[in-house]
Amino acid sequence: MSIIQYIKDTRGELRHVAWPTRMQTTVYTILVIAISIGTALYLGLFDYIFTTGLARFIEVLPPSTTETSTIPVPQIEVTPVTSGSGIEITPIPLDQVPPVPTE
C-alpha cells in the first residue's frame, strides 16, 4: 500500500465520522473545565483538612526526649555453609560488603 492510497483511505474514513457541532464542543469543553475545577477543589479541601489536622496533632504530642536515636546492630557470627554439591558458601557481613559502583 502506498502512502497516497493510505491518505485517500484516511480521508474517506474521516468523511464517515459524525463530528460534533460547535455548540456541543463548547458545552463539553465547559463541562470538562467545570468538573476539573470541582475535582481540584474537592481534593484541595481534603488535603487542607488532613494537613491541618495532622499539624495540630503533631503540636499536641510531647517533645522527644532524645535528640538522636540509634538502632542496635546485632552481632552475628559468620560461619561457612556447605551446600549439597560440596561447595562451601561463606556469607559476608553487611559492614564488609563493598559499595556498588555507579556509572
Beta strands, then each sheet from edge to edge (+ up, - down):
strand 1: 81-82
strand 2: 88-89
sheet 1: 1+ 2-
end
